[in-house]
Each structure stands twice: as C-alpha cells, then as structure tokens.
Amino acid sequence: MERYLRFYIKFQGYVLAIGTILGSILMSFIIYNATDFVFPLEEFYDYRFMGSAALVFGALWFTVGITMLYGVYKEVKVCLIPFTILYMVDLFFLFIRDIALVWQNERWYKIALLNPVTATVVLYITLHIMLSVVALGRLFSYDPVSQSGSNFVRFKSDDPQPVPLNEDEVSLVVE
C-alpha cells in the first residue's frame, strides 16, 4: 500500500482514539457536574446521560479509547473490536431512548432520529467511524508492517545433501 494512504488510514484511527479519550473525559466531567446521581423515574429514558450510568460509560469509553490507541499504534486488529461494540451499544441506547420518547408523546425535535438534522449527523458520524474502523482492520490484516526479527537467514535449507569440504577446511576442523 502507498505510504500516504497508510498514513491517512492510521491517522483516522489515531483521531478516533484520541477523540474518544478526550471526549470521554470531557463528557464525564460535564455530566458529573451538571446532573444529580438520583433522577426521577419519568426521565428514566435518559439514564445513559444521567448519574452513575454516565460515569460508568465514561470509564468504559476511556478504556476503549486507550485500547484503540494501542491497537492502532501496534496494528493489532483485535483492539479495534471493543470500540465497535461499545459504539453499537451506545447507538442501541439512543434508539431505545427515541422509542421511549415517542411512547411518551414528546416533541419531535427532542427525538434524535426523528429530527432531520440530528439524524443526518448521527448517520454521517456512524458511517465515517465504521468505515474508518473497517479500513483500519483491512490495513492491519492485509498489509501489516514488517516485523523486525533477529535477521537470521538460513542458507540452502532446502538442499539435503552435505557440502563437500576441502582438505584445508578439514584440517582446520580436526586440529
């Protein structure tokens, strides 16, 4: 693969990982300062962004961001999986939240996937993130970085016949 294309794909991975780490710290701090840890039951649909659940998800996102940063740096495809799983879980919670808001007859602009602007942004971000993760996975599996080894090279390993020695070489070995 071309060096600039490899750099671009890995750069996207670094941006996702660093953005995840910084976003988790920032959002956890904001949610911790702005909300109570006890919230009314009628607002239970928003539990992902309230109280201790938000702090747990913040810690999970921080851990996933560190794992993804390590995975992109060392080019380990398995380290990309937690990011994808947690992102899908968060989208699932957003979908469940929107269903609960429709069920409670809330205004359409509060529902993320019914608001055209918000739905477009969510769709664009989801496609961009998932395509970046897929590109990283393909890069790591089909075009891995050459591993530095011991540089040991075995010459003529496929030739089973011994090489005849000169008399001078034999005398050096025997003595």
VMD Tcl script that builds the backbone (N, CA, C; Angstrom):
set m [mol new atoms 525]
animate dup $m
set s [atomselect $m all]
$s set {name element resname resid chain x y z} {
  {N N MET 1 A 0.839 -1.170 0.000}
  {CA C MET 1 A 0.000 0.000 0.000}
  {C C MET 1 A 0.890 1.240 0.000}
  {N N GLU 2 A 0.404 2.265 -0.609}
  {CA C GLU 2 A 1.138 3.520 -0.651}
  {C C GLU 2 A 1.317 4.083 0.756}
  {N N ARG 3 A 2.468 4.718 0.976}
  {CA C ARG 3 A 2.763 5.243 2.316}
  {C C ARG 3 A 1.771 6.316 2.743}
  {N N TYR 4 A 1.395 7.198 1.833}
  {CA C TYR 4 A 0.490 8.289 2.211}
  {C C TYR 4 A -0.908 7.756 2.538}
  {N N LEU 5 A -1.356 6.707 1.823}
  {CA C LEU 5 A -2.657 6.130 2.113}
  {C C LEU 5 A -2.634 5.397 3.456}
  {N N ARG 6 A -1.545 4.693 3.726}
  {CA C ARG 6 A -1.368 4.029 5.016}
  {C C ARG 6 A -1.360 5.062 6.145}
  {N N PHE 7 A -0.662 6.169 5.936}
  {CA C PHE 7 A -0.610 7.243 6.930}
  {C C PHE 7 A -2.002 7.819 7.170}
  {N N TYR 8 A -2.768 8.031 6.102}
  {CA C TYR 8 A -4.099 8.608 6.228}
  {C C TYR 8 A -5.024 7.692 7.021}
  {N N ILE 9 A -4.988 6.396 6.735}
  {CA C ILE 9 A -5.867 5.461 7.433}
  {C C ILE 9 A -5.489 5.377 8.907}
  {N N LYS 10 A -4.193 5.292 9.199}
  {CA C LYS 10 A -3.768 5.241 10.602}
  {C C LYS 10 A -4.053 6.567 11.304}
  {N N PHE 11 A -3.952 7.678 10.583}
  {CA C PHE 11 A -4.272 8.983 11.160}
  {C C PHE 11 A -5.737 9.027 11.590}
  {N N GLN 12 A -6.625 8.464 10.763}
  {CA C GLN 12 A -8.042 8.400 11.136}
  {C C GLN 12 A -8.225 7.593 12.425}
  {N N GLY 13 A -7.481 6.510 12.550}
  {CA C GLY 13 A -7.555 5.709 13.775}
  {C C GLY 13 A -7.065 6.466 14.994}
  {N N TYR 14 A -5.952 7.196 14.825}
  {CA C TYR 14 A -5.439 7.999 15.940}
  {C C TYR 14 A -6.434 9.094 16.337}
  {N N VAL 15 A -7.051 9.728 15.347}
  {CA C VAL 15 A -8.036 10.781 15.643}
  {C C VAL 15 A -9.234 10.195 16.388}
  {N N LEU 16 A -9.707 9.023 15.945}
  {CA C LEU 16 A -10.826 8.382 16.645}
  {C C LEU 16 A -10.446 8.027 18.078}
  {N N ALA 17 A -9.261 7.483 18.272}
  {CA C ALA 17 A -8.839 7.062 19.618}
  {C C ALA 17 A -8.649 8.263 20.541}
  {N N ILE 18 A -7.955 9.281 20.067}
  {CA C ILE 18 A -7.714 10.468 20.902}
  {C C ILE 18 A -9.010 11.232 21.147}
  {N N GLY 19 A -9.857 11.313 20.119}
  {CA C GLY 19 A -11.164 11.944 20.309}
  {C C GLY 19 A -12.023 11.201 21.309}
  {N N THR 20 A -11.934 9.876 21.301}
  {CA C THR 20 A -12.678 9.066 22.271}
  {C C THR 20 A -12.178 9.315 23.687}
  {N N ILE 21 A -10.876 9.345 23.842}
  {CA C ILE 21 A -10.300 9.566 25.180}
  {C C ILE 21 A -10.671 10.947 25.703}
  {N N LEU 22 A -10.437 11.972 24.895}
  {CA C LEU 22 A -10.744 13.338 25.338}
  {C C LEU 22 A -12.245 13.553 25.519}
  {N N GLY 23 A -13.044 12.991 24.616}
  {CA C GLY 23 A -14.498 13.116 24.734}
  {C C GLY 23 A -15.045 12.433 25.962}
  {N N SER 24 A -14.490 11.279 26.292}
  {CA C SER 24 A -14.979 10.579 27.489}
  {C C SER 24 A -14.634 11.361 28.756}
  {N N ILE 25 A -13.453 11.939 28.790}
  {CA C ILE 25 A -13.073 12.739 29.963}
  {C C ILE 25 A -13.957 13.975 30.068}
  {N N LEU 26 A -14.123 14.678 28.961}
  {CA C LEU 26 A -14.913 15.905 28.954}
  {C C LEU 26 A -16.381 15.640 29.284}
  {N N MET 27 A -16.974 14.657 28.629}
  {CA C MET 27 A -18.388 14.382 28.866}
  {C C MET 27 A -18.637 13.860 30.277}
  {N N SER 28 A -17.733 13.033 30.778}
  {CA C SER 28 A -17.901 12.541 32.157}
  {C C SER 28 A -17.808 13.683 33.153}
  {N N PHE 29 A -16.880 14.595 32.925}
  {CA C PHE 29 A -16.743 15.749 33.815}
  {C C PHE 29 A -17.977 16.637 33.764}
  {N N ILE 30 A -18.481 16.909 32.568}
  {CA C ILE 30 A -19.667 17.759 32.423}
  {C C ILE 30 A -20.891 17.094 33.052}
  {N N ILE 31 A -21.096 15.819 32.773}
  {CA C ILE 31 A -22.259 15.121 33.323}
  {C C ILE 31 A -22.159 15.015 34.836}
  {N N TYR 32 A -20.955 14.788 35.339}
  {CA C TYR 32 A -20.768 14.689 36.791}
  {C C TYR 32 A -21.115 16.011 37.482}
  {N N ASN 33 A -20.734 17.124 36.875}
  {CA C ASN 33 A -21.016 18.430 37.480}
  {C C ASN 33 A -22.436 18.925 37.232}
  {N N ALA 34 A -23.077 18.502 36.157}
  {CA C ALA 34 A -24.360 19.084 35.769}
  {C C ALA 34 A -25.575 18.302 36.246}
  {N N THR 35 A -25.424 17.015 36.558}
  {CA C THR 35 A -26.604 16.226 36.910}
  {C C THR 35 A -26.474 15.639 38.306}
  {N N ASP 36 A -27.606 15.272 38.825}
  {CA C ASP 36 A -27.645 14.588 40.112}
  {C C ASP 36 A -27.474 13.091 39.875}
  {N N PHE 37 A -27.080 12.391 40.918}
  {CA C PHE 37 A -26.949 10.947 40.796}
  {C C PHE 37 A -28.286 10.240 41.000}
  {N N VAL 38 A -29.274 10.976 41.465}
  {CA C VAL 38 A -30.618 10.439 41.594}
  {C C VAL 38 A -31.504 11.246 40.646}
  {N N PHE 39 A -32.216 10.555 39.780}
  {CA C PHE 39 A -33.061 11.261 38.819}
  {C C PHE 39 A -34.459 10.659 38.861}
  {N N PRO 40 A -35.463 11.468 38.488}
  {CA C PRO 40 A -36.842 10.996 38.584}
  {C C PRO 40 A -37.118 9.853 37.605}
  {N N LEU 41 A -38.050 9.009 37.988}
  {CA C LEU 41 A -38.367 7.834 37.189}
  {C C LEU 41 A -38.991 8.198 35.843}
  {N N GLU 42 A -39.689 9.321 35.775}
  {CA C GLU 42 A -40.295 9.697 34.486}
  {C C GLU 42 A -39.247 10.120 33.454}
  {N N GLU 43 A -38.034 10.396 33.898}
  {CA C GLU 43 A -36.948 10.700 32.963}
  {C C GLU 43 A -35.976 9.524 32.825}
  {N N PHE 44 A -36.470 8.325 33.083}
  {CA C PHE 44 A -35.614 7.148 33.042}
  {C C PHE 44 A -35.096 6.864 31.632}
  {N N TYR 45 A -35.787 7.357 30.613}
  {CA C TYR 45 A -35.350 7.145 29.240}
  {C C TYR 45 A -33.977 7.776 28.979}
  {N N ASP 46 A -33.606 8.746 29.765}
  {CA C ASP 46 A -32.335 9.443 29.570}
  {C C ASP 46 A -31.253 8.939 30.525}
  {N N TYR 47 A -31.378 7.705 31.013}
  {CA C TYR 47 A -30.456 7.198 32.031}
  {C C TYR 47 A -29.034 7.072 31.517}
  {N N ARG 48 A -28.839 6.964 30.215}
  {CA C ARG 48 A -27.479 6.845 29.658}
  {C C ARG 48 A -26.662 8.105 29.954}
  {N N PHE 49 A -27.339 9.264 30.035}
  {CA C PHE 49 A -26.639 10.533 30.219}
  {C C PHE 49 A -26.872 11.139 31.597}
  {N N MET 50 A -27.256 10.327 32.562}
  {CA C MET 50 A -27.526 10.852 33.896}
  {C C MET 50 A -26.874 9.968 34.950}
  {N N GLY 51 A -26.416 10.594 35.990}
  {CA C GLY 51 A -25.965 9.892 37.174}
  {C C GLY 51 A -24.784 8.968 36.988}
  {N N SER 52 A -24.826 7.875 37.720}
  {CA C SER 52 A -23.693 6.956 37.739}
  {C C SER 52 A -23.551 6.183 36.432}
  {N N ALA 53 A -24.635 5.980 35.692}
  {CA C ALA 53 A -24.537 5.284 34.401}
  {C C ALA 53 A -23.649 6.063 33.437}
  {N N ALA 54 A -23.737 7.375 33.480}
  {CA C ALA 54 A -22.886 8.194 32.608}
  {C C ALA 54 A -21.417 8.063 32.988}
  {N N LEU 55 A -21.135 7.978 34.283}
  {CA C LEU 55 A -19.744 7.811 34.716}
  {C C LEU 55 A -19.204 6.431 34.354}
  {N N VAL 56 A -20.052 5.421 34.437}
  {CA C VAL 56 A -19.619 4.077 34.038}
  {C C VAL 56 A -19.322 4.048 32.538}
  {N N PHE 57 A -20.207 4.646 31.747}
  {CA C PHE 57 A -19.951 4.691 30.311}
  {C C PHE 57 A -18.735 5.559 29.987}
  {N N GLY 58 A -18.511 6.611 30.753}
  {CA C GLY 58 A -17.314 7.423 30.556}
  {C C GLY 58 A -16.048 6.627 30.807}
  {N N ALA 59 A -16.052 5.817 31.865}
  {CA C ALA 59 A -14.883 4.972 32.146}
  {C C ALA 59 A -14.702 3.909 31.066}
  {N N LEU 60 A -15.828 3.343 30.600}
  {CA C LEU 60 A -15.738 2.363 29.514}
  {C C LEU 60 A -15.182 2.993 28.235}
  {N N TRP 61 A -15.678 4.181 27.890}
  {CA C TRP 61 A -15.188 4.851 26.686}
  {C C TRP 61 A -13.707 5.214 26.825}
  {N N PHE 62 A -13.273 5.611 28.003}
  {CA C PHE 62 A -11.862 5.920 28.221}
  {C C PHE 62 A -11.005 4.668 28.009}
  {N N THR 63 A -11.441 3.554 28.578}
  {CA C THR 63 A -10.711 2.296 28.420}
  {C C THR 63 A -10.673 1.858 26.960}
  {N N VAL 64 A -11.796 1.974 26.285}
  {CA C VAL 64 A -11.854 1.599 24.870}
  {C C VAL 64 A -10.965 2.517 24.032}
  {N N GLY 65 A -10.921 3.794 24.368}
  {CA C GLY 65 A -10.052 4.725 23.643}
  {C C GLY 65 A -8.580 4.386 23.808}
  {N N ILE 66 A -8.178 4.038 25.030}
  {CA C ILE 66 A -6.790 3.633 25.273}
  {C C ILE 66 A -6.477 2.345 24.507}
  {N N THR 67 A -7.410 1.401 24.533}
  {CA C THR 67 A -7.224 0.143 23.808}
  {C C THR 67 A -7.097 0.389 22.310}
  {N N MET 68 A -7.926 1.268 21.776}
  {CA C MET 68 A -7.851 1.551 20.340}
  {C C MET 68 A -6.562 2.279 19.983}
  {N N LEU 69 A -6.117 3.188 20.844}
  {CA C LEU 69 A -4.850 3.884 20.595}
  {C C LEU 69 A -3.699 2.885 20.544}
  {N N TYR 70 A -3.684 1.953 21.473}
  {CA C TYR 70 A -2.660 0.900 21.464}
  {C C TYR 70 A -2.785 0.037 20.208}
  {N N GLY 71 A -4.026 -0.311 19.837}
  {CA C GLY 71 A -4.253 -1.148 18.663}
  {C C GLY 71 A -3.805 -0.491 17.375}
  {N N VAL 72 A -4.029 0.796 17.242}
  {CA C VAL 72 A -3.596 1.492 16.033}
  {C C VAL 72 A -2.078 1.630 16.011}
  {N N TYR 73 A -1.493 1.897 17.170}
  {CA C TYR 73 A -0.038 2.059 17.231}
  {C C TYR 73 A 0.683 0.740 16.928}
  {N N LYS 74 A 0.228 -0.345 17.534}
  {CA C LYS 74 A 0.861 -1.651 17.336}
  {C C LYS 74 A 0.259 -2.438 16.181}
  {N N GLU 75 A -0.785 -1.914 15.563}
  {CA C GLU 75 A -1.502 -2.539 14.457}
  {C C GLU 75 A -2.054 -3.908 14.850}
  {N N VAL 76 A -2.810 -3.908 15.931}
  {CA C VAL 76 A -3.476 -5.121 16.421}
  {C C VAL 76 A -4.962 -4.982 16.103}
  {N N LYS 77 A -5.453 -5.843 15.229}
  {CA C LYS 77 A -6.838 -5.750 14.775}
  {C C LYS 77 A -7.837 -6.032 15.893}
  {N N VAL 78 A -7.490 -6.898 16.830}
  {CA C VAL 78 A -8.402 -7.279 17.914}
  {C C VAL 78 A -8.711 -6.085 18.818}
  {N N CYS 79 A -7.805 -5.138 18.918}
  {CA C CYS 79 A -8.016 -3.979 19.788}
  {C C CYS 79 A -9.031 -2.987 19.216}
  {N N LEU 80 A -9.471 -3.188 17.986}
  {CA C LEU 80 A -10.491 -2.326 17.392}
  {C C LEU 80 A -11.906 -2.804 17.722}
  {N N ILE 81 A -12.036 -4.047 18.116}
  {CA C ILE 81 A -13.353 -4.638 18.359}
  {C C ILE 81 A -14.086 -3.984 19.536}
  {N N PRO 82 A -13.431 -3.714 20.685}
  {CA C PRO 82 A -14.181 -3.075 21.791}
  {C C PRO 82 A -14.774 -1.728 21.414}
  {N N PHE 83 A -14.071 -0.949 20.599}
  {CA C PHE 83 A -14.594 0.347 20.159}
  {C C PHE 83 A -15.877 0.163 19.366}
  {N N THR 84 A -15.856 -0.783 18.441}
  {CA C THR 84 A -17.022 -1.027 17.599}
  {C C THR 84 A -18.207 -1.511 18.432}
  {N N ILE 85 A -17.949 -2.408 19.356}
  {CA C ILE 85 A -19.032 -2.948 20.190}
  {C C ILE 85 A -19.651 -1.858 21.069}
  {N N LEU 86 A -18.810 -1.065 21.719}
  {CA C LEU 86 A -19.339 -0.021 22.600}
  {C C LEU 86 A -20.067 1.063 21.805}
  {N N TYR 87 A -19.595 1.362 20.609}
  {CA C TYR 87 A -20.301 2.342 19.775}
  {C C TYR 87 A -21.680 1.818 19.389}
  {N N MET 88 A -21.766 0.549 19.053}
  {CA C MET 88 A -23.066 -0.038 18.699}
  {C C MET 88 A -23.997 -0.080 19.913}
  {N N VAL 89 A -23.451 -0.350 21.089}
  {CA C VAL 89 A -24.262 -0.336 22.311}
  {C C VAL 89 A -24.804 1.073 22.566}
  {N N ASP 90 A -23.966 2.082 22.378}
  {CA C ASP 90 A -24.422 3.459 22.556}
  {C C ASP 90 A -25.503 3.831 21.540}
  {N N LEU 91 A -25.358 3.401 20.300}
  {CA C LEU 91 A -26.406 3.653 19.300}
  {C C LEU 91 A -27.702 2.926 19.663}
  {N N PHE 92 A -27.574 1.726 20.200}
  {CA C PHE 92 A -28.756 0.991 20.639}
  {C C PHE 92 A -29.477 1.751 21.752}
  {N N PHE 93 A -28.722 2.283 22.719}
  {CA C PHE 93 A -29.339 3.067 23.790}
  {C C PHE 93 A -29.998 4.332 23.248}
  {N N LEU 94 A -29.417 4.944 22.243}
  {CA C LEU 94 A -30.035 6.114 21.612}
  {C C LEU 94 A -31.350 5.726 20.939}
  {N N PHE 95 A -31.348 4.581 20.278}
  {CA C PHE 95 A -32.559 4.096 19.619}
  {C C PHE 95 A -33.653 3.784 20.641}
  {N N ILE 96 A -33.288 3.125 21.738}
  {CA C ILE 96 A -34.251 2.818 22.796}
  {C C ILE 96 A -34.781 4.105 23.420}
  {N N ARG 97 A -33.917 5.089 23.603}
  {CA C ARG 97 A -34.324 6.390 24.150}
  {C C ARG 97 A -35.354 7.045 23.238}
  {N N ASP 98 A -35.116 6.992 21.930}
  {CA C ASP 98 A -36.056 7.596 20.993}
  {C C ASP 98 A -37.399 6.869 20.996}
  {N N ILE 99 A -37.385 5.563 21.132}
  {CA C ILE 99 A -38.641 4.815 21.223}
  {C C ILE 99 A -39.406 5.216 22.488}
  {N N ALA 100 A -38.697 5.369 23.591}
  {CA C ALA 100 A -39.352 5.791 24.840}
  {C C ALA 100 A -39.916 7.201 24.707}
  {N N LEU 101 A -39.213 8.085 24.007}
  {CA C LEU 101 A -39.728 9.453 23.820}
  {C C LEU 101 A -40.959 9.465 22.923}
  {N N VAL 102 A -40.995 8.629 21.904}
  {CA C VAL 102 A -42.187 8.534 21.058}
  {C C VAL 102 A -43.346 7.976 21.870}
  {N N TRP 103 A -43.078 7.002 22.707}
  {CA C TRP 103 A -44.098 6.391 23.533}
  {C C TRP 103 A -44.681 7.390 24.531}
  {N N GLN 104 A -43.871 8.334 25.001}
  {CA C GLN 104 A -44.339 9.337 25.953}
  {C C GLN 104 A -44.888 10.589 25.270}
  {N N ASN 105 A -45.020 10.591 23.971}
  {CA C ASN 105 A -45.544 11.712 23.188}
  {C C ASN 105 A -44.731 12.992 23.383}
  {N N GLU 106 A -43.437 12.884 23.352}
  {CA C GLU 106 A -42.571 14.062 23.424}
  {C C GLU 106 A -42.538 14.743 22.060}
  {N N ARG 107 A -42.059 15.969 22.038}
  {CA C ARG 107 A -41.963 16.732 20.793}
  {C C ARG 107 A -40.956 16.077 19.852}
  {N N TRP 108 A -41.153 16.223 18.554}
  {CA C TRP 108 A -40.313 15.564 17.557}
  {C C TRP 108 A -38.879 16.059 17.590}
  {N N TYR 109 A -38.668 17.317 17.976}
  {CA C TYR 109 A -37.307 17.859 17.959}
  {C C TYR 109 A -36.459 17.317 19.112}
  {N N LYS 110 A -37.088 16.705 20.141}
  {CA C LYS 110 A -36.335 16.067 21.216}
  {C C LYS 110 A -35.855 14.667 20.831}
  {N N ILE 111 A -36.486 14.084 19.826}
  {CA C ILE 111 A -36.181 12.719 19.407}
  {C C ILE 111 A -35.072 12.786 18.355}
  {N N ALA 112 A -33.943 12.197 18.671}
  {CA C ALA 112 A -32.745 12.353 17.828}
  {C C ALA 112 A -32.936 11.798 16.425}
  {N N LEU 113 A -33.540 10.645 16.289}
  {CA C LEU 113 A -33.646 10.042 14.965}
  {C C LEU 113 A -34.855 10.513 14.170}
  {N N LEU 114 A -35.737 11.332 14.769}
  {CA C LEU 114 A -36.833 11.951 14.022}
  {C C LEU 114 A -36.508 13.376 13.604}
  {N N ASN 115 A -35.563 13.984 14.257}
  {CA C ASN 115 A -35.109 15.311 13.883}
  {C C ASN 115 A -34.190 15.154 12.665}
  {N N PRO 116 A -34.540 15.754 11.516}
  {CA C PRO 116 A -33.761 15.514 10.297}
  {C C PRO 116 A -32.294 15.931 10.410}
  {N N VAL 117 A -32.027 17.030 11.062}
  {CA C VAL 117 A -30.645 17.491 11.188}
  {C C VAL 117 A -29.840 16.533 12.069}
  {N N THR 118 A -30.388 16.183 13.203}
  {CA C THR 118 A -29.694 15.279 14.116}
  {C C THR 118 A -29.539 13.891 13.510}
  {N N ALA 119 A -30.561 13.395 12.828}
  {CA C ALA 119 A -30.477 12.077 12.197}
  {C C ALA 119 A -29.403 12.051 11.112}
  {N N THR 120 A -29.282 13.145 10.350}
  {CA C THR 120 A -28.249 13.219 9.320}
  {C C THR 120 A -26.857 13.218 9.947}
  {N N VAL 121 A -26.695 13.957 11.019}
  {CA C VAL 121 A -25.396 13.999 11.694}
  {C C VAL 121 A -25.052 12.637 12.289}
  {N N VAL 122 A -26.008 11.991 12.930}
  {CA C VAL 122 A -25.769 10.673 13.516}
  {C C VAL 122 A -25.419 9.659 12.433}
  {N N LEU 123 A -26.135 9.698 11.314}
  {CA C LEU 123 A -25.851 8.783 10.212}
  {C C LEU 123 A -24.469 9.033 9.619}
  {N N TYR 124 A -24.118 10.290 9.404}
  {CA C TYR 124 A -22.806 10.620 8.838}
  {C C TYR 124 A -21.677 10.191 9.773}
  {N N ILE 125 A -21.812 10.500 11.046}
  {CA C ILE 125 A -20.757 10.143 12.008}
  {C C ILE 125 A -20.632 8.629 12.122}
  {N N THR 126 A -21.759 7.931 12.145}
  {CA C THR 126 A -21.721 6.471 12.236}
  {C C THR 126 A -21.037 5.866 11.026}
  {N N LEU 127 A -21.388 6.319 9.839}
  {CA C LEU 127 A -20.750 5.798 8.630}
  {C C LEU 127 A -19.257 6.106 8.600}
  {N N HIS 128 A -18.891 7.305 8.987}
  {CA C HIS 128 A -17.480 7.681 8.979}
  {C C HIS 128 A -16.680 6.837 9.975}
  {N N ILE 129 A -17.205 6.668 11.166}
  {CA C ILE 129 A -16.496 5.886 12.184}
  {C C ILE 129 A -16.399 4.424 11.772}
  {N N MET 130 A -17.478 3.843 11.333}
  {CA C MET 130 A -17.449 2.420 10.984}
  {C C MET 130 A -16.581 2.154 9.755}
  {N N LEU 131 A -16.611 3.027 8.758}
  {CA C LEU 131 A -15.750 2.835 7.595}
  {C C LEU 131 A -14.282 3.018 7.953}
  {N N SER 132 A -13.989 3.917 8.879}
  {CA C SER 132 A -12.599 4.076 9.334}
  {C C SER 132 A -12.117 2.842 10.070}
  {N N VAL 133 A -12.968 2.269 10.902}
  {CA C VAL 133 A -12.580 1.061 11.633}
  {C C VAL 133 A -12.414 -0.119 10.675}
  {N N VAL 134 A -13.296 -0.233 9.687}
  {CA C VAL 134 A -13.159 -1.300 8.690}
  {C C VAL 134 A -11.871 -1.124 7.891}
  {N N ALA 135 A -11.559 0.110 7.501}
  {CA C ALA 135 A -10.317 0.362 6.761}
  {C C ALA 135 A -9.093 0.029 7.611}
  {N N LEU 136 A -9.135 0.357 8.890}
  {CA C LEU 136 A -8.032 0.007 9.786}
  {C C LEU 136 A -7.884 -1.510 9.900}
  {N N GLY 137 A -8.999 -2.202 10.045}
  {CA C GLY 137 A -8.953 -3.656 10.132}
  {C C GLY 137 A -8.394 -4.289 8.877}
  {N N ARG 138 A -8.799 -3.787 7.725}
  {CA C ARG 138 A -8.265 -4.303 6.450}
  {C C ARG 138 A -6.789 -4.003 6.320}
  {N N LEU 139 A -6.396 -2.825 6.725}
  {CA C LEU 139 A -4.982 -2.450 6.653}
  {C C LEU 139 A -4.130 -3.361 7.526}
  {N N PHE 140 A -4.611 -3.636 8.724}
  {CA C PHE 140 A -3.830 -4.449 9.653}
  {C C PHE 140 A -3.775 -5.913 9.238}
  {N N SER 141 A -4.813 -6.415 8.568}
  {CA C SER 141 A -4.815 -7.828 8.215}
  {C C SER 141 A -4.186 -8.097 6.845}
  {N N TYR 142 A -4.325 -7.181 5.892}
  {CA C TYR 142 A -3.815 -7.446 4.554}
  {C C TYR 142 A -2.474 -6.797 4.251}
  {N N ASP 143 A -2.124 -5.749 4.956}
  {CA C ASP 143 A -0.853 -5.075 4.696}
  {C C ASP 143 A -0.175 -4.740 6.023}
  {N N PRO 144 A 0.216 -5.766 6.791}
  {CA C PRO 144 A 0.833 -5.478 8.088}
  {C C PRO 144 A 2.232 -4.896 7.929}
  {N N VAL 145 A 2.663 -4.191 8.941}
  {CA C VAL 145 A 4.012 -3.647 8.950}
  {C C VAL 145 A 4.978 -4.807 9.116}
  {N N SER 146 A 6.092 -4.752 8.403}
  {CA C SER 146 A 7.067 -5.832 8.520}
  {C C SER 146 A 7.652 -5.835 9.925}
  {N N GLN 147 A 7.637 -6.997 10.531}
  {CA C GLN 147 A 8.125 -7.137 11.896}
  {C C GLN 147 A 9.639 -7.268 11.889}
  {N N SER 148 A 10.294 -6.545 12.772}
  {CA C SER 148 A 11.739 -6.682 12.877}
  {C C SER 148 A 12.042 -7.909 13.710}
  {N N GLY 149 A 12.877 -8.781 13.167}
  {CA C GLY 149 A 13.190 -10.026 13.855}
  {C C GLY 149 A 14.676 -10.090 14.165}
  {N N SER 150 A 15.166 -11.309 14.280}
  {CA C SER 150 A 16.573 -11.499 14.619}
  {C C SER 150 A 17.472 -11.422 13.395}
  {N N ASN 151 A 16.877 -11.264 12.196}
  {CA C ASN 151 A 17.613 -11.196 10.934}
  {C C ASN 151 A 18.436 -12.451 10.689}
  {N N PHE 152 A 17.995 -13.584 11.187}
  {CA C PHE 152 A 18.669 -14.848 10.970}
  {C C PHE 152 A 18.247 -15.390 9.621}
  {N N VAL 153 A 19.218 -15.710 8.786}
  {CA C VAL 153 A 18.936 -16.246 7.471}
  {C C VAL 153 A 19.633 -17.592 7.363}
  {N N ARG 154 A 18.897 -18.600 6.982}
  {CA C ARG 154 A 19.462 -19.937 6.796}
  {C C ARG 154 A 19.667 -20.131 5.306}
  {N N PHE 155 A 20.886 -20.364 4.929}
  {CA C PHE 155 A 21.211 -20.546 3.523}
  {C C PHE 155 A 21.091 -22.008 3.139}
  {N N LYS 156 A 20.590 -22.255 1.959}
  {CA C LYS 156 A 20.457 -23.588 1.378}
  {C C LYS 156 A 19.769 -24.556 2.332}
  {N N SER 157 A 18.667 -24.149 2.902}
  {CA C SER 157 A 17.951 -25.022 3.826}
  {C C SER 157 A 17.173 -26.097 3.085}
  {N N ASP 158 A 16.907 -25.902 1.789}
  {CA C ASP 158 A 16.161 -26.893 1.031}
  {C C ASP 158 A 17.061 -27.947 0.394}
  {N N ASP 159 A 18.383 -27.800 0.507}
  {CA C ASP 159 A 19.322 -28.745 -0.077}
  {C C ASP 159 A 19.723 -29.765 0.990}
  {N N PRO 160 A 19.228 -31.035 0.900}
  {CA C PRO 160 A 19.523 -32.006 1.947}
  {C C PRO 160 A 20.935 -32.606 1.883}
  {N N GLN 161 A 21.649 -32.438 0.780}
  {CA C GLN 161 A 22.969 -33.056 0.652}
  {C C GLN 161 A 24.030 -32.191 1.309}
  {N N PRO 162 A 24.945 -32.812 2.027}
  {CA C PRO 162 A 26.012 -32.029 2.661}
  {C C PRO 162 A 26.991 -31.503 1.626}
  {N N VAL 163 A 27.581 -30.397 1.915}
  {CA C VAL 163 A 28.542 -29.769 1.019}
  {C C VAL 163 A 29.907 -30.390 1.279}
  {N N PRO 164 A 30.604 -30.872 0.219}
  {CA C PRO 164 A 31.943 -31.461 0.434}
  {C C PRO 164 A 32.933 -30.384 0.855}
  {N N LEU 165 A 33.805 -30.737 1.780}
  {CA C LEU 165 A 34.795 -29.808 2.306}
  {C C LEU 165 A 36.146 -30.008 1.617}
  {N N ASN 166 A 36.903 -28.962 1.521}
  {CA C ASN 166 A 38.271 -29.056 1.018}
  {C C ASN 166 A 39.162 -29.694 2.076}
  {N N GLU 167 A 40.339 -30.133 1.679}
  {CA C GLU 167 A 41.263 -30.727 2.643}
  {C C GLU 167 A 41.744 -29.690 3.648}
  {N N ASP 168 A 41.888 -28.443 3.228}
  {CA C ASP 168 A 42.318 -27.390 4.141}
  {C C ASP 168 A 41.263 -27.134 5.220}
  {N N GLU 169 A 40.000 -27.149 4.820}
  {CA C GLU 169 A 38.933 -26.934 5.782}
  {C C GLU 169 A 38.830 -28.087 6.775}
  {N N VAL 170 A 39.079 -29.315 6.283}
  {CA C VAL 170 A 39.025 -30.478 7.159}
  {C C VAL 170 A 40.149 -30.412 8.182}
  {N N SER 171 A 41.322 -30.033 7.738}
  {CA C SER 171 A 42.454 -29.968 8.673}
  {C C SER 171 A 42.254 -28.886 9.721}
  {N N LEU 172 A 41.575 -27.806 9.376}
  {CA C LEU 172 A 41.295 -26.768 10.349}
  {C C LEU 172 A 40.284 -27.235 11.383}
  {N N VAL 173 A 39.346 -28.040 10.958}
  {CA C VAL 173 A 38.312 -28.524 11.863}
  {C C VAL 173 A 38.870 -29.581 12.801}
  {N N VAL 174 A 39.705 -30.481 12.286}
  {CA C VAL 174 A 40.217 -31.592 13.069}
  {C C VAL 174 A 41.207 -31.101 14.121}
  {N N GLU 175 A 42.048 -30.193 13.749}
  {CA C GLU 175 A 43.086 -29.752 14.684}
  {C C GLU 175 A 42.528 -28.964 15.765}
}
mol reanalyze $m
mol bondsrecalc $m
mol representation Tube
mol addrep $m
